[in-house]
Amino acid sequence: MIRDAALKLPVREALPALRAALEGPGAAVLCAPPGTGKTTLVPLALAGLVDGEGDGRGPVRRVVVAEPRRIAARAAARRMAWLLGEKVGGSVGYTVRGERVVGPRARVEVVTTGVLLQRLQRDQELAGVDAVVIDECHERHLDADTVAAFLIDVREALRPELKLVAASATTDAEGWARVLGGAPVVEAAGTAHPVEVVWAPPARPVRPPHGMRVDPALLTHVAATVRRALRERDGDVLCFLPGVGEIGRVAGQLGDLGGVEVLQVHGRAPAAVQDAVLAGGERRRVVLATSVAESSLTVPGVRVVVDSGLAREPRVDHARGLSSLTTVRASQAAGRQRAGRAGREAPGAVYRCWAEAEDGRLSRFPSPEIKVADLTAFALQAACWGDPGAGGLALLDAPPAGAMAAARDVLTAIGAVDGATGRVTDRGVRLSRAGVHPRLARALLDAAPRVGARRAAEAVALLSEEPPREYGDDLASALRAARRGADAYAARWRSEVRRLTSAAGATPSATAPPTGAATSTGAAPSTTHTSTDRATPSATPTSAATTASARDISHPLAGHPEPGAPSADAPERGGAGDTGGVGQERVSSSPVPTRDPDPTGPHTNAVEGSRGQKAASPAPTRNPEPAEARADATQSGSASDRDGRERDSGDLGPLADGQGPRDDLVVGLVAALAFPERVARRQRDGTYLMVGGTRAEVGNGSGIAGAAWVAVAVADRGVGAGHARVRLGAVVDEGVARAAAASLLAEGDEVAWVDGGLVARHVERLGAVELVVRPLRDPDRVLVREGLLEGLRREGLGLLRWDRDASALRDRLRFLRRHLGEPWPDVSDEVLLERADAWLEPELGRARRRADLGRIDAGQALTRLLPWATGEAARLDALAPERVEVPSGSRIRVDYADPERPVLAVKLQEMFGLQDTPRVAGVPLLVHLLSPAGRPAAVTADLASFWRDGYRSVRAELRGRYPKHPWPEDPATAAPTRYTKARQDRRGAGA
């Protein structure tokens, strides 16, 4: 029997309309304000669990609800079970990554979108499911958009009877209705309780967010606003902040609030802590939260919301090949969702830490992750679905072509898709089944045969969620800290190790490291791989670990995104969280940085290779995660083991106490396989140069300082900093580096322009890192020519010999090209460098050094570009003469430096008697009229107008200064002259 509280929820009035929509078109968009019961009552009604007439009961009996976060999924399931007077696991259950509580009588199952995505790949028909509700679709998480597109595909091709509801409080209803094929929009009117808006901007302007940086002045203002709300209002206070770091700083500024308890809710908090916050308390509370508390759950007792107005969104820096999170202004939709938390149980208030005038300038909705995030995992999902380009998917926003191309390059490099067709390979299917980002899945499967499945899983779990700062920056030390840790991170890490060990094809053991684990003393995986055009669902993770590894285990990824960066709620998406300081832009080893905290499903879910292929769906079971014995904390990779750093082979090194490869070797191998472009070599100045070209430095006292080679797992770049900073890395040797980044390994002769001259060398390099260099005595002429051209590109064509005539010829050609076009040549730097063959040969081919460039006569070379074939070259002097004759008989040089208007600088007296302005190629010259001393007196493009209107003032000013020169009253009819009046008279008398 359902509780009366459920029957009073406002969304109940919309159930008949929703039922009609599902019985008709079969899909609907449900818009219901926060607190109306859309998350809890609607699924129960669709499942036929609500008593009463007109409650929306129908033939639908089994409902799956997709939530964006694990905390929301658990909270929604518990709330629905409470409304039914049951415990979770009866009529209502939930499944999140690493935890499944679903009984045999379950009618409603709440899952994360990541779980549902994996389930769809395994069973496209969703056998036994009658309806799917995608909750909080306005947040536009990548998994949610993908799930919706896949479900639309399923309805069109396999199960037209499957009901689909897209639900949110602030969604783009028209857009979702269009994507769902013109589905009707059902609205639930009213909210549970009114919410008063209080505008509370800072008294002084604060700096806008930049990267991960938040102005400390704003955080101080937020803390002050929380105190104000406690004074002015009753009830608990819920404060929204962008990340874990900001939560910690505001909590520190709040200090002791007397009898008020300060709690922190974010993805890094243990599930027990999150559940305690949602259970309420006896004392008054201040709850500092990230976006995990924004939707889909109610924090009991909250009557006031303090909104900082900030959020975190993923960004991809293609120039550096790094992904990161950035702090942005929260959207209007997010603001409405946050404000709604204050009115869930009673009338409330929201304090917004910005001015009312700014509100209208905020974006309406959050940026869709598909537009801004790394799409590698999405591209693999699309390929497994049978649509590699995602062109046939019904997406609200199409994926950017550049991001998809970068994702395909990564997937091709790790052997997940066929490079020619884009179709998923057998290996790609196995990678998608691992439940982590494709890069980490590749590292797991390729490292497991060499170090053992358990050891590989430990390292990958460490990379999938960045460990706390107190674990240190050395991955080996962090691994040992996680094994012996008793904190929330260590618990999550152990759970993930079990899951990944199973995914790698081995049975997880209760102790670590395992004795007698399968190991290899060889190099990192070979670089051969044979791919097929379609997935083979029967392939198992075990076969993935024992068959060929990727065709390429690296890729020239400069400009391509990495898997991710820490999010505001890292564990909710398997990432790290914002634990960095102010002013940081972070890049991480963890999966793609998204607001979706749960990108993968449970390890029991597999991924099919193409549509129409499905496996049997397992019967619902109650399967909570068992406790795991604490891992052995033996420090097998102590400082004394670092002697092997300088090895130049891929040997994993000696065993430590018979327990398998040392920890530093294991984590180094896994990190290098996951991020081959971030393997880095120490430079003379102490910094590290990654093979992808990014330079980084390690902090003082770093656990990896001084190592010749490191694999960088996490790095950040401070605002305005010249180098990245290594936050988490592992020591590797050159052999592992060579094997991991094998596709970047090259050897050959290089002739480059360095420090203003040519340098010829024979180089063996790994991407941007030079391994072996020796001088080259007799370089190939082609390489020399390319090196000289590079010098010209860098330093300009001024390296050639340009005398006055050569520069003048180039200016004349530029003028003719501007006004007459073809066949006159383009003589811009870019075109001249592109056409070097046409005008710099044979001199350039004979040049061997910089000095030889200075001997090439640029003017003579330019004449080779003249249109000799058409005969137009002969008209050069007529169309753009070097000099023109003026009335005095002088031949004055024309300055063509400005191709729009050439200049004729001539003494004023020499132009007497000329009515029309001189022209070249039909373009009037800009006449600079000079004084007898050669100084500018006037400028005109209309000589007749100047004689009529401007000359009189010039004459009045200069005739007293130059009395010996003629200054007639009517210059238009006066005789031109180059001489003074006396000399002109003598010449006239002599004549």
PyMOL commands that set and color helices and strands:
alter all, ss='L'
color gray80, all
select helices_A, chain A and resi 4-7+10-23+41-46+70-83+113-122+137-139+142-157+173-179+216-232+244-254+271-279+291-293+332-343+356-359+369-372+376-385+401-413+426-433+438-451+453-464+469-471+475-484+488-503+541-546+570-573+639-646+663-674+676-678+734-740+742-744+781-795+797-799+804-820+829-834+836-839+843-846+850-853+858-865+872-879+908-911+943-958+981-990
alter helices_A, ss='H'
color red, helices_A
select strands_A, chain A and resi 27-31+63-67+92-96+99-101+108-112+131-135+163-168+185-187+195-199+236-240+261-265+285-289+302-307+310-317+322-329+348-352+584-587+622-623+679-682+688-690+695-697+709-718+724-732+745-754+757-766+769-775+883-885+891-895+903-907+919-920+923-924+926-930+936-940
alter strands_A, ss='S'
color yellow, strands_A
deselect
rebuild
show_as cartoon
